[in-house]
Amino acid sequence: MNLSSRWLLNQPELGLALVAGEAGLDRPLRFAHSIDLADPVPWLSGGELVLTTGAHLPERAADYVRGLDSAGVAALGFGVGLSHDTVPRSIVEVADELGLPVLEVPLPTPFAAVTKAVLDRLAELRYEEVLRVSRAQPRMTRAALRHGAGGIVRELSATTGAATVFLGPDKEVEATCSRAAPADVEEVVALAGTATGSAVVTEERAISVHAVGVGGSLHGWLAVVGEQSLGPAEQVLLGHAASLLALDKEKPRRLRAERNRLGATLLGLLLSDPALEPQLRSQLADVVDPATGIRVLVVRADDPEPVLSEIDGALTERDLPLLARESGGEAVVLLPGGFTGDQVTALSPALARAGLSGPHPLSALREALSEARLAAAAGEDHLTEFGSLAGGALLAAPGSRAVLDSVAEGTISKLHEHDPVLVTSLRAFLEANGQWETAAAAIGVHRHTLRNRLDRAADVLGCDLGSARVRAELLLAALAWDARPR
């Protein structure tokens, strides 16, 4: 929207004539104000057409004109035929020097007619701006649907006639228009991160920056770079474009959230009823590796949500869905069978008490979950793979560990109280699978010495060390004894 003295001069019914200040004919005109004070400056805010008959001009008329110019008025309308037959020469000379338009208003033209013409034209221009915005917004919306961020930015540029730039959250250029020069982009990057709606005006350009985001999520910054500051209509269009960009960026996130919720439901169905596997197989195909099947990750934490969020972000980069269920401080995540332990750890640096099963077909999901839970129970502050528990799985499971601790208390503890050397000898014998020579060499004694010690141990325990079952139970008890808290 732009109104100036030039337009007024082109209205023949007003009969206005330009007598000075032609260089300023394009000064923005925002109001018309009739005021016959010797010093009207305190009552001016800039952009006015000041109408006066000159009845109270000060002796130094030049000071009067300079005051108007310093107040930022758009033009001076001087009525002739009452106090002055013509516009005083001193006013004309200073106005020409300052580039302040002076319009001669003939006696037959009332000031009210000039004021009405200005106000009517301003109303027309505002209505035209409303129409322009109402037509531009649907075009911008269609551009968003068809071409995404690039379409929104190009349409905003076409509507405002200015260069437009959209930066992502890391200040990388995601979309721009043909009007945007490299210098424009550099300035926008420097301004990004400032408050929403910030604007910077220099002698060469005006830059308006609008943050793009929803709630606490920031998707970037949208900027308009032009020769002058944005008017109210352009500001509305900038805000509309920023909203469309935010919706465009939120759409994939919301679709993924819905996909994750569906995946959690499918995983829950399969865990509750493995017989559904044939029907659900196709819907879980993105995660099931054709060669290795699936692996299950169990994460235990007071609040697993931050870890799941990190895993979700990492899986998004791999174009994989997050199939997870969280309940009671435990999160269960379904992963492709080909994932290695290192790859799983890389999904979330915050993984602590977590267990990873071995690869299984999807139909063996429950078995995989049992393995992952067992591995999670064995781990403390890192990811534990089930495969690493070979020879120690029973010690890792809380139920079996309690039984073994009880057996160790009634056997190994009893033997230790009698003679700690007997525990060392028995352990060597059991670890050597009952091979006397191997066991004796392991602890550096003669085999006859070892036999004597084991005979004493058998007497203390009241058992037959020749039985493989007895030896197996004692070995597990010894392992539990060694792993007891010190």
Residue pairs with C-beta under 8 A, 6 or more apart in sequence:
1 122
1 125
1 126
1 128
1 129
1 231
1 232
1 233
2 28
2 125
3 28
3 29
3 30
3 118
3 121
3 122
3 125
4 25
4 26
4 27
4 28
4 29
4 74
5 18
5 24
5 25
5 27
5 29
5 49
5 74
5 75
5 101
5 103
6 25
6 26
7 29
7 121
8 14
8 16
8 29
8 49
8 75
8 103
8 114
8 117
8 118
9 16
9 17
9 18
9 25
9 103
11 117
13 113
14 105
14 109
14 113
14 114
14 117
15 105
15 106
15 108
15 109
16 77
16 103
16 104
16 105
16 106
16 109
16 114
17 103
17 104
17 106
18 25
18 101
18 102
18 103
18 104
19 78
19 87
19 92
19 102
19 103
19 104
20 87
20 91
20 92
20 93
20 95
20 96
20 100
20 101
20 102
21 75
21 76
21 95
21 96
21 98
21 99
21 100
21 101
21 102
22 96
22 101
23 99
24 74
24 75
24 98
24 99
24 100
24 101
25 101
27 47
27 74
27 75
27 101
28 47
28 74
29 47
29 48
29 49
29 74
29 75
29 118
30 46
30 47
30 48
30 74
30 122
31 47
31 48
31 49
31 118
31 119
31 122
32 48
32 49
32 51
32 77
32 114
32 115
32 117
32 118
32 119
33 40
33 43
33 44
33 48
33 49
33 50
33 51
33 115
34 51
34 52
34 111
34 112
34 115
35 43
35 50
35 51
35 52
36 52
36 53
36 54
36 55
36 56
37 43
37 56
38 56
38 57
38 58
38 64
39 58
39 64
39 67
40 50
40 52
40 67
40 68
41 67
41 68
41 70
41 71
44 50
44 68
44 71
44 72
44 73
45 71
45 72
46 71
46 72
46 73
47 72
47 73
47 74
48 73
48 74
49 73
49 74
49 75
49 76
49 77
49 103
49 114
49 118
50 68
50 73
50 75
50 76
50 77
51 77
51 79
51 105
51 111
51 114
51 115
52 76
52 77
52 78
52 79
53 78
53 79
53 82
53 83
53 84
54 78
54 79
54 83
54 84
54 88
55 82
55 83
57 64
57 83
57 88
58 64
61 88
61 90
61 91
61 94
62 90
62 91
62 93
62 94
64 91
65 76
65 91
65 94
65 95
65 98
65 100
66 94
66 98
68 76
68 100
69 98
69 100
73 100
74 101
75 100
75 101
75 102
75 103
76 91
76 95
76 100
76 101
76 102
76 103
77 102
77 103
77 105
77 111
77 114
78 84
78 87
78 91
78 102
78 103
78 104
78 105
79 105
79 107
79 111
80 86
80 87
80 104
80 105
80 106
80 107
81 106
81 107
82 107
86 104
87 102
87 104
91 102
92 102
94 100
95 101
95 102
105 111
105 114
129 231
129 232
129 233
130 233
132 159
132 233
133 233
133 236
133 237
136 155
136 159
136 237
137 237
137 240
139 155
139 159
140 152
140 155
140 156
140 159
140 237
140 240
140 241
140 244
141 244
143 151
143 152
143 154
143 155
144 151
144 152
144 244
144 245
144 247
144 248
147 154
148 248
149 166
149 174
149 175
149 245
149 248
149 249
150 175
152 166
152 175
152 241
152 244
152 245
152 248
153 164
153 165
153 166
153 175
153 176
153 177
153 222
153 241
154 164
154 175
154 177
155 241
156 164
156 177
156 222
156 224
156 237
156 238
156 241
157 163
157 164
157 177
157 178
157 179
157 180
159 234
159 237
160 224
160 226
160 230
160 234
160 237
160 238
161 226
162 179
162 224
162 225
162 226
162 227
162 234
163 176
163 177
163 179
163 180
163 181
163 184
163 224
163 225
163 226
164 176
164 177
164 179
164 180
164 222
164 223
164 224
164 225
164 241
165 173
165 175
165 176
165 177
165 180
165 184
165 185
165 188
165 222
165 223
165 225
166 173
166 174
166 175
166 176
166 212
166 220
166 221
166 222
166 223
166 245
167 173
167 174
167 188
167 189
167 192
167 220
167 221
167 222
167 223
168 174
168 219
168 220
169 218
169 219
169 220
171 189
171 192
171 193
171 221
173 185
173 189
174 220
176 185
180 225
184 205
184 207
184 225
187 200
187 205
187 207
187 225
188 207
188 209
188 221
188 223
188 225
191 198
191 200
191 207
191 209
191 221
191 223
192 209
192 220
192 221
192 223
193 221
194 209
195 211
196 210
196 211
197 208
197 209
197 210
198 208
198 209
199 206
199 207
199 208
199 209
199 229
199 230
200 206
200 207
201 207
201 229
204 227
205 225
205 226
205 227
206 225
206 226
206 227
206 228
206 229
206 230
207 223
207 224
207 225
208 223
208 224
208 229
208 230
208 235
208 238
209 221
209 222
209 223
210 221
210 222
210 223
210 238
210 239
210 241
210 242
211 218
211 220
211 221
211 242
212 218
212 219
212 220
212 221
212 222
212 242
212 245
212 246
212 249
213 219
213 220
213 246
214 246
214 247
214 250
217 250
217 253
219 245
219 246
219 249
219 250
220 245
220 249
222 238
222 241
222 242
222 245
224 230
224 234
224 238
230 238
256 312
256 316
256 321
259 321
260 312
260 321
260 322
260 323
260 324
263 284
263 321
263 322
263 323
263 324
263 334
264 323
264 324
264 325
266 280
266 283
266 284
266 323
267 284
267 323
267 324
267 325
267 332
267 334
268 325
269 276
269 280
270 276
270 277
270 280
270 284
270 362
270 365
271 325
271 332
271 365
271 366
271 369
274 363
274 365
274 366
277 362
277 363
277 365
281 288
281 362
284 323
284 334
284 362
286 320
286 321
287 294
287 320
287 321
287 323
287 334
287 335
287 336
288 294
288 336
288 337
288 362
289 336
289 337
289 338
289 359
291 337
291 338
292 336
292 337
292 338
292 359
293 337
293 359
293 360
293 361
293 362
293 364
294 334
294 335
294 336
294 337
294 359
294 360
294 361
294 362
294 365
294 368
295 335
295 336
295 337
295 339
295 344
295 356
295 357
295 358
295 359
295 360
295 368
295 372
296 332
296 333
296 334
296 335
296 356
296 357
296 360
296 365
296 368
296 369
296 371
296 372
297 332
297 333
297 334
297 335
297 344
297 354
297 355
297 356
297 357
297 372
298 330
298 331
298 332
298 333
298 354
298 355
298 356
298 369
298 372
298 373
298 375
298 376
299 307
299 308
299 330
299 331
299 333
299 351
299 353
299 354
299 376
300 329
300 330
300 331
300 353
300 354
300 376
301 307
301 329
301 331
301 352
301 353
302 329
303 329
304 326
304 329
304 330
304 331
305 326
306 350
307 331
307 348
307 350
307 351
308 322
308 324
308 326
308 331
308 333
310 347
310 348
310 349
310 350
311 322
311 324
311 333
311 347
311 348
312 322
314 346
314 347
314 348
315 321
315 322
315 347
320 336
322 333
323 333
323 334
324 331
324 332
324 333
324 334
325 331
325 332
326 332
332 369
332 372
334 365
335 344
337 359
337 360
338 359
341 356
341 383
341 385
344 351
344 356
344 383
345 351
345 383
351 382
351 383
352 379
352 380
352 381
352 382
353 376
353 379
353 380
353 381
354 376
354 379
354 382
354 383
354 384
355 371
355 372
355 373
355 374
355 375
355 376
355 377
355 378
355 379
355 383
355 384
355 385
355 386
356 372
356 375
356 383
356 384
356 385
356 386
357 367
357 368
357 369
357 370
357 371
357 372
357 375
357 386
358 368
358 371
358 385
358 386
358 387
360 367
360 368
371 386
372 386
374 386
374 389
374 393
374 396
374 397
375 384
375 385
375 386
375 388
375 389
375 396
376 384
377 396
377 397
377 398
378 384
378 389
378 392
378 393
378 395
378 396
386 393
389 396
392 479
394 400
394 401
394 404
394 476
395 401
395 404
395 476
395 479
395 480
395 483
401 480
404 476
404 477
404 479
404 480
405 480
405 484
407 473
407 476
407 477
407 480
408 477
408 478
408 480
408 481
408 484
411 461
411 474
411 477
412 423
412 474
412 477
412 478
412 480
412 481
413 481
414 460
414 461
415 422
415 423
415 426
415 457
415 460
415 461
416 422
416 423
416 481
418 460
419 456
421 453
422 453
422 456
422 457
422 460
423 478
423 481
424 443
425 439
425 443
425 445
425 450
425 453
425 454
425 457
426 453
426 454
426 457
426 474
426 478
427 478
428 439
428 440
428 442
428 443
428 450
429 436
429 439
429 450
429 454
429 465
430 471
430 474
430 475
430 478
431 439
431 442
431 475
432 438
432 439
432 442
434 465
434 468
434 471
436 447
436 450
436 451
437 447
439 450
440 446
440 447
440 449
440 450
443 450
445 453
454 465
457 465
458 464
458 465
461 474
463 470
463 474
464 470
465 471
465 474
